[in-house]
Amino acid sequence: MQSPKRKSRVLVAEDNEELSALMEARFRTVAFEASFADDGEMALRMIRASRAAGHPYDLLVLDGAMPILDGFSVLRAVRDEDGDTETPIIIFTGYSNEPIAQMSAQMYGAVLVPKERIWTLAECIEKKLSGEPSDCSEFEDERFRDMGRSYP
């Protein structure tokens, strides 16, 4: 008898309690298991502990601006200090149009997703977990297109 397929594990690092609660509610209906960290330092500890235990996360969602350690610092630590170049990473940020954010994400192989796209973040995560190359722009939320906002 074949064993059941393991759910993919996703770590979400987000310091905004309201956004975390929205994501947690949304993620209950998806095909992956989400864990949450309140800041970047906690996220980095969880990432390293899960890897040491032999159960690394399959994907990371990091808030670009968090206290103690921001998502870009966690991204650099995972890629440079830990040598993990394979785990897909999404930087979930309100600064996605900033050139420095775009350059940092590109340099470290991450995808930037604007916080305005919270309603389509689950679809973006599932697409990245499938292994298909994607910058997640296909999941732009239609509700925001007419609000005069520009997205990368």
Buried (B, 14 or more C-beta within 10 A) or exposed (E): EEEEEEEBBBBBBBBBEEBBEBBEEBBEEBEBBBEBBBBBBBBBEBBBEBBEEEEBBBBBBBBBBBEEBBBBBBBBBBBEEBEBEEBBBBBBBEBBBEEEBBEBBEEBEBBBBBBBBBBBBBBBBBBBBEEEEBBBEEBBBEEBEEEEEEBE
